[in-house]
Amino acid sequence: MATCERESTFEALDLPEGFEELEGLLRSDLQAIVAMLTQRAHERLFLTRREHRQVQARLWNGLVGAINESVAPLTVETR
């Protein structure tokens, strides 16, 4: 029986003007953090592939959301 797996969506970094040159660095750091935390969870909790992808998406989206929300007010327009 075939199963239908839903693709987990990963949010994009949305940095304001003046911060866009940091996007590559932030993306690399976030990928490393998410990979380490997900790997540890996988080892300790014996996650299935689906659970592993869900944890990755949840961590990524939470971290990206926090960054996007924190840097949004740091634009020239909001000064």
C-alpha positions as CSV (number, residue, x, y, z in Angstrom):
1,M,0.0,0.0,0.0
2,A,1.4,3.4,-1.0
3,T,1.3,6.2,1.5
4,C,1.0,9.8,0.7
5,E,3.5,11.9,2.5
6,R,3.1,15.6,2.8
7,E,6.1,17.7,2.1
8,S,7.1,19.8,5.1
9,T,7.5,23.4,4.1
10,F,10.5,25.4,5.3
11,E,10.1,29.1,5.8
12,A,12.5,31.4,4.1
13,L,14.7,34.0,5.8
14,D,13.2,37.4,5.2
15,L,15.8,39.9,6.1
16,P,15.3,43.6,5.7
17,E,17.4,45.8,3.4
18,G,20.9,46.2,4.9
19,F,20.9,42.7,6.3
20,E,20.6,40.7,3.2
21,E,24.4,40.1,3.0
22,L,24.1,38.1,6.2
23,E,21.6,35.6,4.7
24,G,24.1,33.1,3.5
25,L,25.9,33.0,6.9
26,L,22.7,32.8,8.8
27,R,21.3,30.0,6.6
28,S,24.5,28.0,7.1
29,D,24.4,28.4,10.8
30,L,20.7,27.5,11.0
31,Q,21.3,24.4,8.9
32,A,24.1,23.3,11.2
33,I,22.0,24.0,14.4
34,V,18.9,22.2,13.0
35,A,21.0,19.2,11.8
36,M,22.7,18.8,15.2
37,L,19.5,19.0,17.2
38,T,17.6,16.8,14.8
39,Q,20.3,14.2,14.8
40,R,20.4,14.1,18.6
41,A,16.6,13.8,18.8
42,H,16.8,11.0,16.2
43,E,19.4,9.1,18.1
44,R,17.7,9.4,21.5
45,L,14.1,9.0,20.4
46,F,14.4,6.6,17.5
47,L,12.4,8.9,15.2
48,T,10.8,7.6,12.0
49,R,11.8,9.4,8.8
50,R,8.5,11.3,8.8
51,E,9.0,12.4,12.4
52,H,12.6,13.3,11.6
53,R,11.5,15.6,8.8
54,Q,8.7,17.1,11.0
55,V,11.2,17.9,13.7
56,Q,13.6,19.5,11.1
57,A,10.8,21.6,9.7
58,R,9.5,22.6,13.2
59,L,13.0,23.6,14.3
60,W,13.9,25.4,11.1
61,N,10.6,27.3,11.0
62,G,10.8,28.3,14.6
63,L,14.3,29.6,14.4
64,V,13.7,31.4,11.1
65,G,10.5,32.9,12.4
66,A,12.3,34.2,15.5
67,I,15.0,35.8,13.3
68,N,12.5,37.3,10.9
69,E,10.5,38.7,13.7
70,S,13.5,40.1,15.5
71,V,15.1,41.9,12.6
72,A,11.9,43.2,10.9
73,P,11.9,46.4,13.1
74,L,15.6,47.0,12.3
75,T,14.9,48.9,9.0
76,V,15.3,52.5,8.2
77,E,11.6,52.9,7.8
78,T,10.9,52.0,11.4
79,R,13.4,54.4,12.9
